[in-house]
Amino acid sequence: MIKKDAMTTIEISCVEVWREISNYLDADISPELRERMEAHFKVCAHCSAVLDGMRNIVGLVADGRLFQTPPGFHKRLYSKIRPRR
């Protein structure tokens, strides 16, 4: 949801930030959207953390190195992300 206040500052919601965060990192957004997202990151600790996490993931993937995971890691990971029934 975009809203304007008395000073014509355009705000952007967390959901909109999450939807565009990959495009933000790829510099594939309009200058206006970049400005709105950067303003949001300055005031939203959660979205800033998501941005930092995404940057870390991109860095790890781009690194090209393989990491060994501890025994049982995959089973624990899938049990956490699998939908509960």
Buried (B, 14 or more C-beta within 10 A) or exposed (E): EEEEEEEEEEBBBEEBBBEBBEBBBEEEBEEEBBEBBEBBBEEBEEBBEBBEEBEEEEEEEEEEEEEEEEEEEEEEEEEEEEEEE
